[in-house]
Amino acid sequence: MADTSPGRVVLTHSTHVPGLIPVLRKLALQPQISTVTPAVIRRVRSHAPQLRLKVSVPTLGGFKLIARKGKTAQEVFVITTLSQPQLEAAIRDSLR
């Protein structure tokens, strides 16, 4: 029997990209996502007026994402069995 409990969002940092946590909680509701961990946050040069979440690279057991809003970027690690196209579709749905 497959585990249908929602994944967890690990909140280890005190600061996050504005609006990111509600999107990650929505993303973690996907049954194939077990853990979502926001990580390093940094200032960047370019400006992203809307929150964007993009798959960056595959990792062991999942993917690294980059969240962008304003002049802030944050790495997000997702442990999942989803393929990259499936994860990108789930991200699009979570941003709505």
N, C-alpha and C positions, 0 to 999 in steps of 0.2 A: 504494500500500500504506500503510495507516495505521500510525502509530508506536504500538507497544504497550509501550514502555519506561515504567517508572513515573515519575511526576512527582517533582520534587525539593522538599525542605523546606529553605528558606534559614534558617540559624541565625545571624542578625546580632546578636541581643541575648544577653546573658549570663544574663538571668533570664526565666522564662516562668511562666505559670499552672501550678500543680502538676498533673502528669498530661497536659498538653496535647501534648507532642511525640510520644508514642506514638500518640495519636489522629490527629495530623496526618500522621504517616508512613503510617498505615493508609489515611487519606483520599487521600493522594498516589498510592496504588496504582491508583486509578481511571484508566483509559486516557485519559479526556477532560480530566484535570487535569494541567497542565504544571508549575505552580509554586505552592507554598504558603509564604507569608512571614509569620511572626509579627512584629508591630510594637509600637506603643506599649502599655506596661503601666501601669496606674494603680490606686490604691485607690478603692473605691466604698463607699457607705453601706450598701446592702442586703447580705444574706448569702445566698450560694448554696451549700448544703451539698454538692451534687454538681456535677461538671464539666458545664457547659452550653455549647453552641456554637450560635449563632443567626445566620442570614443577616441582615445589617443593610441594606446598600444595594448596588445594582449599581455596578460601576466599569468603566472601559475594559478590556474583555477578560475580565471576571470579576465577582467579588463581594467585598465587605468583610464579614467575620464578626466577631462579638463572642464571645470565650471568657470564661466566668465560673466562678470557683470561690472559695468563701470570700468575702473582701472585696476580691478582686482581679479586674480585668477587663483583657483584652488584645485589641487589634485584630489580625485575621488577614486577609491579602489572598490570594485564590485566583484564579489565572489559569486559566480553564476555558472549554470550549465547552458545558458543561452548562447547562440552563435552571435557574431558581431551584427549581422543584419537584424536579427530578432531583438537584440539589446537596443539598437538604434531606434527601432519601432517602438519599443517600450519607453524609451527616453522621450520620443516625440509625444506619446500619449500622456506621459507624466508632466510635461511642460504645458499642457492645455489647461 
